[in-house]
Amino acid sequence: MMAGFPKVESTGTIKEVTVGTGDKAMAMGGESAYPFHTFEGKMPHPPKIAMEICDTAPTEWAASLDDVFKEVYGDPVAWAKRCLELGADGVMLTLASTDPNGDNAPAAQAVETVKKLSKEVSQPLIVWGVDSPAKDGEVLRAVAEAVDDRPLVLGPVVEGNYKQVGAGAIGYKHFVVAQSPIDINLAKQLNILLGNLGVKDEFILMDPSVGGLGYGMEYTYSVMERARMAALVQGDDKLQYPLFCNIGKEVWKTKEAKAPTEEEPTWGDAVKRGIAMESITAASLLLAGADIVVLRHPESVKAVRSYIDEMMG
């Protein structure tokens, strides 16, 4: 390295959040430099990878995902264990059955699924709603109260339900994922609201909302980059939280990831195409500051894990 190599001096540090205990814990945050800029400051924890499962058999997942997981669809415990065998640091259970526009399953049913999974899987567990503030508020609050013997990560927590879910998280020592609609000011505002409610800093993750490759990912990148600049260089403590990116959902819903090879032969092999889109999106957002990414395909997990290892040196 040449003499006088310029460095960015950080005045802030990302808060540390540790989910779980022992060798299965996920420790995130703690950076005092931009992503992977270990020559400028600390990056004590490599980014983490979670894999998504559902509480009911998905009907709209890509065929390449069905080929990997169809035999465990409908069995969240078996599905979660398969993901952990494939290299995931943790599991995100999407409570798809509770969607008001779908089966609209009651909170009690979701609670039973989470309790069963919690008993069988000791690795960090994220419980995810269906982007319906009212229903998610009801369900996630019930889950928080029912599973009081271990910490869960609950999300998405939004302005419309932060009091309901936040209170449950405080009472039973769970973590929350504060989700805002790709807007740095709204992200900061929600963090302030959760703090005023009483949620401690070490229990908050930030979800800026993400887009898949070619579907707004560049806008997501920009917002995440600005958040990291404000947190590290400007010392804004209301943006100094680890960043959570739910990537699989956004990538695999696109036509480019789902269209069969025979329908779009000029796009190349469908399986390779979807994996590439998911992996490139994840790698890009890791460069923007993601501390944990949620993926679906095991080959994407393998590729992103290799990328993280190489970047961490």
N, C-alpha and C positions, 0 to 999 in steps of 0.2 A: 504494500500500500504506500503510495507516494506521501511525502511529508506534507503536512498542511491539508490533508484530505478533509473536505467540508463535512460537518456533521450537524444534524438537527438536534438541538438541545431541548429535551422535554421538561416541562414544569409539572406535569401531572402523571399519574399512574392509573391504569385500569384496575378497578377493584377485583379482588379475588373471590371467586365463588367455587365452593367445593361441594359436590353432590355425592353423598355416600361416604363410606369409611373404608379404610384398609386399602388393599391392592386393587380393589374394584371401583374405587372412587374416581370421579371425574373432577379434576381441578382445572379451572379456567380462569383467564384474566391474569393480572399481575404484570402486564407489559408496561414498560417505560419507554418504548420506542415503537415506531411504525412496524407493521407486520413483517416478521422475519429479518428486521434490521438489527440483528444482534450485535453488530459492530457499533451501534449507537446507544444501546441500552439493553434492558433485560427483556427476555421473553421466556419466563420460567416454565411455562406449560405448553406443550404442542397442542394445536387445535384438536378437538375431539370429533368423532364420527358416531352418530346414532343412526339406526335404521328404523324405518316406519313399518308398523304392522297395523291391522285393523281389528275391531271387535266382531266384525262380520265379514263374510267373503265379499271382496270388492267385485263389482261388475263392470267397472270402467277402466281398470288397469290395462296396460299394454300387454299384448300376447307374450312378449319376451319376459315380462315379469311373472305372468301366469305360469310359464314353463318352469320357472325356478321354484315358485311357492305354492302352486295350486293344491298340492297334497296336504299342506298345512293350513290352507284357508279354512276359516271357521273354528280354528283351534288356536287362540292367541298364545297359549303357553308353548305349544309346539313350535309355532311360528317365531316367537321371541327367542327360544333356544336355538333355532336354526340360524337366526341373525347373529346371535352371539358367537356361534361356532364359525360363522363366516367373517368374523373380525370386528364386529361392532363394539364400541365402548359402552353403549347403552341402547335402550329401546324406546321408541316413541309409539304409544298406543293411541291411534285415532279412534274416537268413539263415534264411528260413522253411523251406527244404528240409531243414534239419538237425533239425527238431522230432522228438523221439523218438516222439511220438504221430502223426506224419505220415510223410513219406518217410524220415526218419532218415538223411539223406545223411551221408557221412563227412566228417570235418574236411578231408581232402585236397581234396574237391570244393569246399568253401566257400573254401578258400585260393586255388584257381585263379580263382574268380570275383572275389575281392577283388583279387588281383594284376592281373587284366585291367582291372578298373574303376580301380584306382589308377594304372595307366599312362595311361589315357585321360582321366581327370578330375583336374585340378590343384587344384580347389577343395577345401575341407575335407571329409573323408570320415569319417562315423561308421559303425561296424560294430556291428550290434545282434544279440543272440542271441534265444532263443525262450523265455526265462523258465524254463529248466531248468538249475539251477545246475551239475549235473554235466556235461551236454553243452555248455553255454555255456563252462564252464571249459576243457574240452578244445579246443573249436573256437577260442575267442578267443585262447588261448595259442598255438595253431598259427598263427593269422593274425598275431599279434604277431611271431613268429619269422620268418615268411616275408616279410613286408613290412618291410624294415629300411632302406629308402631314403627314407622320408617318415613323418611322424607321423600316426597314426590316432587316432580317439577310440573306445575300446572299452567296450561295456556290454551288458547291465547287469552291474555287478560287485556281488555280494552277499556276505553273511557266509560263505555256503557255498562260494564259489570265489575269494575275494579274494586268497588267497595265490598261487594258480595264475595268475590273470590279472594280478595286480599284479606278480608277478615278471617276467612277459613284458613288461609295460609299462615297468618299470624298465630292463630289459636293452636294450630297443630304442627307448626314449624316446617311448613312446606315452602318450596321455591316457586316463584312466579315468572312467567315470560310476558313482559310488557310489550304488546304489539301496537305499532302505529303505522299509518298508511303512507309509507315512503316520504316522510316529512320530518326533518330534524327538529323543528320547533314543537311539533306534536309529540315526538318521542320524548323530548325533554320535559314537556308538560305532564305527560303520564308518569314519568319517573318521579316528578315532584309530588304528584297526587298520591302515589303509592307511599312515598316517604312520609308525607303528612298523615296518611292513614296509620302509619306505624310499621310498615314493612321495612325491615333493616336492609341496608345496602348489600350485605353479603347473601341476600336471598332473592336478588333481582337479576334477571337476564333481559337484554333488549332484543326485540325482534323488529327490525325496521321494515318488514315485509319485503319480499324479493320477487324478482322476475327471472324466468328461465332465459337461456341464451337466445338472443334475438327477440325476446318478449319483454323488454324493459329492463333487462339486466344492467345495461349501462347506466340507467337512472338510479337503480338501486346502488350500484357501485359508487356513484357520485355522492349519494346521501351518506352511505357508510363511511366513505373517505372523509367527508366534511365532519362527521361525528367524531371520528378518530382524531382529526386535526384539532377540533375544539377541546377534546378530552386531554390530549397529550401536550399540545403546544400552548393552548390558551388556558389550560387548567380548569376547564368547566367541569366541576364535580358532578353535575347532574347528567352528564353524558359518559361518565367513566365506568360503564358497566360492560361485561362481556356481551358480544354480539351473537345472537342465535339466528340461524338461517335454515328455514324449512324448504329445502331445495327440491327434493324429489317430487313433491306434489305439483310444483310449478312447471317442472321440466316435462314430466310424463303425461301431463294433460294436453300437450301440444300435438298438433297433427304431425309435425316433423318427427316426433319421438314415437308416435303410435301407429302411423300409416304402415301397413304391411309392404314388404318389398315388391310384391306383385302389383300393388296399386300404384306405387311410385318408384319404378325401377331405376330412374335416373338419380334418385336420392341415395342410392347405395343400400347395403344390407340393413334391414330395420333394426336388428339387434345391436349391431355395432354403432348405428346412428344414434339410438337412444342413450347408450352407454357413453358415447362421446359427448353428447349434449349435457348429460348430467355431470360428467367428470369436469368438462371445461367450465361449466357454470360454477361448480364448487371451487375449482382452482382459482378462478377469477375473484370470487367473493372472499376467499381466504386471503388474497392479496389486498383486499379492501378492509380486512380486519376481523373476519368471522372467527369466533372462538369455538363454535360448534356448528356442524352442518348435519342436516338430516337427509339421508339418501335412501334409495329403494333397491337398486340393483347391486348384487355382490361384486360384480366386476368393476363397478364405479367405486365401491368401497376400497377395493384392492388398488386401483389406480390412484385414488386420492390419498390413501395411506402412504403409498410410495412417494407421492409428490411432497407430502408433509415431511416425511423422513428426510428426503433430500434437501428440502428448504431449511430444515432445522440443523442440518449438517451433522 
